[in-house]
């Protein structure tokens, strides 16, 4: 299929964005690859939910190949699967795309925070003062040769008084800024980009899976109040903590819903396909009455005929599921505790295919000790029923970011030069700067 012109946007003032063509999101998961194409409205106004300004025109999904635990394991198979998903979406949309916004969950994403304090030059905070404070914060961060994926200011202070927004024009002597940084292995990003480029596509933007899921499901109040989004994918589970509308911390663990399926297949001596069906249709992490009397027909692996079907009580299935899901939640909670104190988490939103498992919401609420809800993707108009599931939250967020990218300022020159010295040239590939308008 002949591909169209590159995607482009232009900003007009501070209240409107004009789109020049279709937008496309490519969700590279360990169990499935999805491509969603949408047509944005010509104009949207701040204050409105810009995500509803999208009209879904194409959707393509295929089984994931060449991707393991979020990382590219076979470049040829990954390229082939990407082509299948994108071509299916293009045929449905009756239009071609050339650039895609893509998620990243592998590459050992790591989150860190850093603070910088400087004296204001004139006693009144200026953009230059904020640049100096940001440079000071970056200088204290040990980034090494890793790639900076997200770099967010999450808080400010002026003479010890904290603020959520830049204190521009205010009088003060000492300005401080707290930044959150998400990095990942540079080789992972290069391999991911290579697989997409081999499919004759360009990478228009990259976002952490859980961050994209948050942008695709969270309400504005949730973005501000310390909400954690946990994206339970097939091979990995990633999380993102939002504070003051920005990404404050993130991380991932190499366990996902596919590991639950593998446990079922091994425990019941059945195929992966039947284990997935049992998990989806009958699986739960909560006990129910009479489970010992409810029997499930489970085909035995490698056997044929009606004699090769065993009858298994439902509580046996759920007894396999519960320990793995509990382990997964505890792994996420433990990793999260290294980046944010428990009191900073006021709400949890679950997304991804694993988040649809019966009872997982109540189990997560028990472990985190706060309200938990299941996040539903906001995909705008015309979304087919297949797209209105928790597993499409990442795609919804990628589309949202393509329509309304995070506001950015250029990285301060001194900070960029500092990173170039630290990384011996790797910093020239850094493409995600501050997401804050001055």
C-alpha positions as CSV (number, residue, x, y, z in Angstrom):
1,X,0.0,0.0,0.0
2,X,1.4,3.4,-0.9
3,X,1.9,5.5,2.2
4,X,0.7,9.1,2.4
5,X,2.4,12.3,3.5
6,X,4.0,12.6,6.9
7,X,1.9,13.6,9.9
8,X,2.2,17.2,11.0
9,X,0.9,19.6,13.6
10,X,1.1,23.3,14.1
11,X,0.3,25.3,17.2
12,X,-1.9,28.4,16.9
13,X,-1.7,30.5,20.0
14,X,-2.2,28.7,23.3
15,X,-5.7,27.4,22.9
16,X,-5.9,25.5,19.7
17,X,-4.1,22.9,17.6
18,X,-4.7,22.3,13.9
19,X,-4.0,18.8,12.6
20,X,-2.7,18.3,9.1
21,X,-3.6,14.7,8.6
22,X,-4.5,11.3,10.3
23,X,-2.8,10.3,13.5
24,X,-1.7,6.7,14.2
25,X,-0.9,4.8,17.4
26,X,1.1,1.6,17.4
27,X,0.9,-0.4,20.6
28,X,3.8,-3.0,20.6
29,X,2.8,-5.6,23.2
30,X,4.3,-8.9,24.1
31,X,1.0,-10.7,23.2
32,X,-0.6,-8.5,20.6
33,X,0.3,-5.5,18.4
34,X,-2.4,-2.9,17.7
35,X,-2.6,0.0,15.3
36,X,-5.3,2.6,15.6
37,X,-5.8,5.4,13.0
38,X,-7.9,8.5,13.8
39,X,-8.9,11.7,12.2
40,X,-8.7,14.7,14.6
41,X,-11.1,17.6,14.4
42,X,-9.6,20.7,12.7
43,X,-9.7,22.6,16.0
44,X,-10.2,22.0,19.6
45,X,-10.2,24.5,22.5
46,X,-8.5,24.1,25.8
47,X,-10.9,23.2,28.6
48,X,-12.7,20.7,26.4
49,X,-11.6,17.0,26.5
50,X,-9.5,16.9,23.5
51,X,-9.6,13.1,23.4
52,X,-13.2,13.3,22.3
53,X,-12.1,15.4,19.3
54,X,-10.8,12.2,17.6
55,X,-12.8,10.0,15.1
56,X,-11.5,6.5,14.9
57,X,-11.3,5.3,11.3
58,X,-9.1,2.2,11.4
59,X,-8.1,-0.6,13.7
60,X,-5.8,-3.5,13.1
61,X,-4.6,-6.1,15.6
62,X,-2.4,-9.2,15.2
63,X,-0.6,-11.6,17.5
64,X,2.7,-10.3,18.7
65,X,5.8,-11.9,17.2
66,X,9.4,-10.9,17.7
67,X,8.8,-9.2,21.0
68,X,9.5,-10.7,24.4
69,X,8.9,-8.9,27.7
70,X,8.5,-5.7,25.8
71,X,11.8,-5.9,24.0
72,X,12.6,-6.7,20.3
73,X,13.8,-10.3,20.2
74,X,13.6,-11.0,16.4
75,X,13.7,-8.0,14.1
76,X,12.3,-9.8,11.1
77,X,9.3,-11.2,12.9
78,X,8.6,-7.9,14.6
79,X,8.7,-6.1,11.3
80,X,6.2,-8.6,9.8
81,X,3.8,-8.3,12.7
82,X,3.9,-4.5,12.5
83,X,3.2,-4.5,8.8
84,X,0.1,-6.8,9.3
85,X,-1.4,-4.6,12.1
86,X,-0.8,-1.3,10.2
87,X,-2.0,-2.6,6.9
88,X,-5.2,-3.9,8.5
89,X,-5.8,-0.5,10.1
90,X,-5.1,1.3,6.8
91,X,-7.5,-0.9,4.8
92,X,-10.2,-0.2,7.3
93,X,-9.5,3.5,7.3
94,X,-9.1,3.6,3.5
95,X,-6.0,5.8,4.0
96,X,-2.3,5.4,4.6
97,X,-0.1,6.6,7.4
98,X,3.6,7.2,7.3
99,X,4.3,8.1,11.0
100,X,3.2,6.4,14.2
101,X,3.3,7.2,17.9
102,X,4.6,4.1,19.7
103,X,4.8,2.9,23.3
104,X,7.8,1.4,25.1
105,X,7.6,-1.1,28.0
106,X,10.9,-3.0,27.7
107,X,14.5,-1.6,27.8
108,X,14.6,-1.7,31.6
109,X,12.9,1.7,32.1
110,X,14.2,3.4,35.3
111,X,12.8,6.3,37.2
112,X,14.8,8.8,39.2
113,X,14.3,12.2,40.8
114,X,16.7,15.1,41.2
115,X,16.6,18.6,42.7
116,X,18.4,21.8,41.8
117,X,18.7,25.1,43.6
118,X,20.1,28.4,42.3
119,X,20.1,32.0,43.3
120,X,18.0,34.3,41.2
121,X,19.9,36.7,39.1
122,X,17.8,39.9,39.8
123,X,15.7,38.8,42.8
124,X,12.8,38.2,40.4
125,X,12.3,34.7,38.9
126,X,12.9,34.7,35.1
127,X,12.9,31.9,32.5
128,X,16.7,32.0,32.6
129,X,16.6,31.3,36.4
130,X,14.4,28.3,35.8
131,X,16.8,27.0,33.1
132,X,19.7,27.3,35.6
133,X,17.8,25.4,38.2
134,X,16.9,22.7,35.7
135,X,20.5,22.4,34.7
136,X,21.5,22.1,38.3
137,X,19.0,19.3,38.8
138,X,20.1,17.4,35.7
139,X,23.8,17.8,36.8
140,X,23.0,15.9,40.0
141,X,21.3,13.0,38.1
142,X,23.4,9.9,37.2
143,X,22.1,9.2,33.7
144,X,25.2,7.6,32.2
145,X,24.7,6.3,28.7
146,X,21.0,5.6,29.0
147,X,18.4,7.4,26.9
148,X,16.1,10.0,28.5
149,X,12.5,9.1,27.6
150,X,10.7,11.6,29.8
151,X,11.9,14.6,31.7
152,X,9.3,16.4,33.8
153,X,9.3,19.2,36.4
154,X,7.1,18.0,39.2
155,X,7.5,20.8,41.7
156,X,9.1,24.2,42.4
157,X,10.2,26.2,45.5
158,X,11.0,29.8,46.1
159,X,12.8,30.7,49.3
160,X,11.4,27.4,50.8
161,X,7.8,28.0,49.7
162,X,6.7,25.1,47.4
163,X,4.6,25.6,44.3
164,X,3.1,23.4,41.6
165,X,3.8,25.9,38.8
166,X,6.9,27.9,37.8
167,X,7.0,31.0,40.1
168,X,7.8,33.4,37.1
169,X,7.8,37.1,38.0
170,X,7.7,36.4,41.8
171,X,10.3,38.0,44.1
172,X,12.7,35.6,45.8
173,X,16.4,34.7,46.3
174,X,16.6,30.9,46.0
175,X,14.8,29.0,43.3
176,X,14.4,25.3,43.5
177,X,13.0,22.7,41.0
178,X,12.3,19.0,41.4
179,X,12.4,16.9,38.2
180,X,11.4,13.4,37.4
181,X,13.5,11.5,34.8
182,X,12.7,8.2,33.1
183,X,15.5,6.5,31.2
184,X,15.9,3.3,29.3
185,X,18.6,1.4,27.5
186,X,19.6,3.2,24.3
187,X,20.0,-0.1,22.4
188,X,16.4,-1.0,23.1
189,X,15.1,2.2,21.6
190,X,17.3,1.8,18.5
191,X,16.1,-1.8,17.9
192,X,12.4,-0.7,18.3
193,X,13.0,2.2,15.9
194,X,14.7,-0.1,13.5
195,X,11.8,-2.6,13.4
196,X,9.4,0.3,12.7
197,X,11.5,1.9,10.0
198,X,11.9,-1.5,8.3
199,X,8.1,-1.5,7.9
200,X,8.5,1.9,6.1
201,X,7.2,3.9,8.9
202,X,8.6,6.8,10.9
203,X,8.5,7.2,14.6
204,X,6.6,10.4,15.4
205,X,6.8,10.0,19.2
206,X,7.6,7.5,21.9
207,X,6.0,7.2,25.4
208,X,6.2,4.8,28.3
209,X,3.3,2.4,28.2
210,X,1.9,3.3,31.6
211,X,2.3,7.0,30.9
212,X,0.4,6.6,27.6
213,X,-2.3,4.5,29.4
214,X,-2.7,7.3,31.9
215,X,-3.1,9.9,29.2
216,X,-5.7,7.7,27.6
217,X,-7.8,7.0,30.7
218,X,-7.3,9.4,33.6
219,X,-9.6,12.3,34.4
220,X,-8.1,15.7,34.9
221,X,-8.5,15.6,38.7
222,X,-6.8,12.2,38.8
223,X,-3.8,13.6,36.9
224,X,-3.4,16.1,39.7
225,X,-4.0,14.1,42.8
226,X,-1.3,11.4,42.9
227,X,-2.8,8.7,40.9
228,X,-0.9,5.6,39.9
229,X,-1.7,3.9,36.6
230,X,-0.7,0.2,36.4
231,X,-0.7,-1.2,32.9
232,X,-0.9,-5.0,33.2
233,X,0.3,-6.1,29.8
234,X,1.1,-9.6,28.5
235,X,4.9,-9.8,29.2
236,X,5.5,-6.8,31.4
237,X,3.6,-4.7,33.9
238,X,4.5,-1.0,34.0
239,X,3.3,1.8,36.3
240,X,3.3,5.6,36.2
241,X,2.7,8.0,39.1
242,X,1.0,11.3,38.1
243,X,1.4,14.4,40.3
244,X,0.3,17.9,39.5
245,X,-0.5,16.7,36.0
246,X,3.0,15.4,35.3
247,X,4.8,12.1,35.4
248,X,6.5,12.0,38.8
249,X,7.8,8.4,38.8
250,X,7.5,5.2,36.8
251,X,8.9,1.7,36.5
252,X,8.1,-1.8,35.3
253,X,8.5,-5.5,36.3
254,X,9.0,-8.4,33.8
255,X,5.8,-10.2,34.8
256,X,2.5,-9.9,33.1
257,X,-0.8,-11.6,32.3
258,X,1.0,-14.1,30.0
259,X,2.8,-15.5,33.0
260,X,-0.5,-16.2,34.6
261,X,-1.6,-18.1,31.5
262,X,1.6,-20.1,31.5
263,X,1.1,-21.1,35.1
264,X,-2.4,-22.3,34.3
265,X,-1.1,-24.3,31.3
266,X,1.5,-26.0,33.4
267,X,-0.6,-26.6,36.4
268,X,-3.5,-28.1,34.5
269,X,-1.4,-29.8,31.8
270,X,-3.2,-28.1,28.9
271,X,-2.3,-25.9,26.0
272,X,-1.6,-22.1,26.2
273,X,-4.6,-21.4,24.1
274,X,-6.9,-23.4,26.4
275,X,-5.3,-21.8,29.5
276,X,-5.9,-18.4,28.1
277,X,-9.6,-19.3,27.4
278,X,-10.0,-20.7,31.0
279,X,-8.4,-17.6,32.5
280,X,-10.6,-15.2,30.5
281,X,-13.9,-17.0,30.9
282,X,-13.7,-18.5,34.3
283,X,-10.6,-17.1,36.1
284,X,-10.9,-15.0,39.3
285,X,-8.7,-14.0,42.2
286,X,-11.6,-14.0,44.7
287,X,-13.1,-17.1,46.2
288,X,-16.8,-17.8,45.5
289,X,-19.2,-20.1,47.2
290,X,-19.7,-23.6,45.6
291,X,-16.5,-23.3,43.6
292,X,-15.6,-26.8,44.7
293,X,-18.7,-28.1,43.0
294,X,-18.3,-26.2,39.7
295,X,-16.3,-28.3,37.3
296,X,-14.4,-27.1,34.2
297,X,-13.6,-29.2,31.2
298,X,-9.8,-29.0,30.5
299,X,-8.3,-30.7,27.4
300,X,-5.0,-32.5,28.2
301,X,-1.9,-31.3,26.3
302,X,-0.9,-33.7,23.5
303,X,-3.9,-36.0,23.9
304,X,-6.9,-36.4,21.6
305,X,-10.5,-37.5,21.9
306,X,-13.2,-37.1,24.6
307,X,-11.2,-39.4,27.0
308,X,-8.4,-36.8,27.0
309,X,-10.6,-34.1,28.8
310,X,-10.2,-33.8,32.5
311,X,-12.8,-32.3,34.9
312,X,-11.2,-29.8,37.2
313,X,-12.9,-27.9,40.1
314,X,-13.0,-24.2,39.5
315,X,-11.2,-23.5,42.7
316,X,-8.2,-25.3,41.4
317,X,-8.0,-22.8,38.5
318,X,-8.3,-19.8,40.8
319,X,-5.8,-21.3,43.2
320,X,-3.3,-21.1,40.4
321,X,-4.2,-17.6,39.4
322,X,-4.2,-15.9,42.8
323,X,-0.6,-16.5,43.9
324,X,0.8,-15.2,40.6
325,X,-1.4,-12.1,40.6
326,X,-0.6,-11.4,44.2
327,X,3.1,-11.7,43.5
328,X,2.7,-9.3,40.5
329,X,0.9,-6.7,42.6
330,X,3.5,-7.0,45.4
331,X,6.4,-6.7,42.9
332,X,4.9,-3.5,41.6
333,X,4.2,-2.1,45.0
334,X,7.7,-2.9,46.2
335,X,9.3,-1.2,43.1
336,X,7.0,1.8,43.5
337,X,8.0,2.2,47.1
338,X,11.5,3.0,46.0
339,X,10.3,6.1,44.1
340,X,7.3,7.3,46.0
341,X,6.1,7.1,49.6
342,X,2.8,5.2,50.1
343,X,1.1,8.4,51.2
344,X,1.8,10.0,47.8
345,X,-0.5,7.4,46.2
346,X,-4.1,8.4,46.6
347,X,-5.7,6.3,43.8
348,X,-4.9,3.4,41.5
349,X,-6.2,2.9,38.0
350,X,-5.7,-0.5,36.4
351,X,-5.4,-0.9,32.6
352,X,-4.2,-3.5,30.2
353,X,-5.6,-7.0,29.5
354,X,-4.5,-8.3,32.9
355,X,-6.6,-5.6,34.6
356,X,-9.8,-7.2,33.2
357,X,-9.3,-10.3,35.3
358,X,-12.3,-10.8,37.7
359,X,-11.5,-9.6,41.2
360,X,-8.2,-8.0,40.5
361,X,-9.6,-4.6,41.4
362,X,-10.5,-5.7,44.9
363,X,-7.2,-7.5,45.3
364,X,-5.3,-4.4,44.3
365,X,-7.3,-2.2,46.7
366,X,-6.4,-4.6,49.6
367,X,-2.7,-4.4,48.8
368,X,-2.5,-0.7,48.1
369,X,-5.0,0.5,50.7
370,X,-6.6,3.1,48.5
371,X,-9.5,3.3,45.9
372,X,-8.9,1.3,42.8
373,X,-10.8,1.5,39.5
374,X,-10.6,-0.1,36.1
375,X,-9.5,2.4,33.5
376,X,-11.5,2.5,30.2
377,X,-9.9,4.1,27.2
378,X,-11.2,7.4,25.9
379,X,-11.0,6.9,22.2
380,X,-13.4,9.6,20.8
381,X,-16.0,9.1,18.2
382,X,-16.6,6.0,16.0
383,X,-14.5,3.6,18.2
384,X,-15.6,0.0,17.5
385,X,-16.6,-2.1,20.4
386,X,-13.3,-4.0,20.2
387,X,-11.4,-0.8,20.9
388,X,-13.4,0.1,24.0
389,X,-11.5,-2.3,26.3
390,X,-8.8,-1.8,28.9
391,X,-6.3,-3.4,26.6
392,X,-6.6,-0.4,24.3
393,X,-5.7,2.2,26.9
394,X,-2.1,2.6,25.6
395,X,-3.4,3.2,22.1
396,X,-5.9,5.8,23.4
397,X,-3.1,7.6,25.2
398,X,-0.7,7.6,22.2
399,X,-3.5,9.1,20.1
400,X,-4.1,11.7,22.8
401,X,-0.3,12.6,22.8
402,X,-0.3,12.8,19.0
403,X,-3.2,15.3,19.1
404,X,-2.0,17.3,22.1
405,X,1.7,16.7,22.7
406,X,3.2,17.6,26.1
407,X,4.3,21.2,26.1
408,X,8.0,21.5,26.0
409,X,10.8,24.0,26.3
410,X,14.3,23.4,24.9
411,X,16.7,21.8,27.3
412,X,19.1,24.4,28.7
413,X,22.3,24.6,26.7
414,X,24.5,24.0,29.8
415,X,22.5,20.9,30.7
416,X,22.7,19.5,27.2
417,X,26.5,20.1,27.0
418,X,26.8,18.4,30.4
419,X,25.0,15.4,29.2
420,X,27.1,15.2,26.1
421,X,30.2,15.1,28.2
422,X,28.7,12.4,30.4
423,X,27.4,10.3,27.6
424,X,30.3,10.8,25.1
425,X,27.9,11.7,22.3
426,X,24.8,9.6,23.3
427,X,23.0,12.7,24.5
428,X,22.7,13.8,20.8
429,X,20.0,11.2,20.6
430,X,18.0,12.6,23.5
431,X,14.6,13.6,22.2
432,X,12.4,14.2,25.2
433,X,12.8,17.5,27.0
434,X,10.9,19.3,29.7
435,X,7.1,19.0,29.4
436,X,6.3,22.4,30.9
437,X,5.5,25.7,29.1
438,X,7.1,28.8,30.6
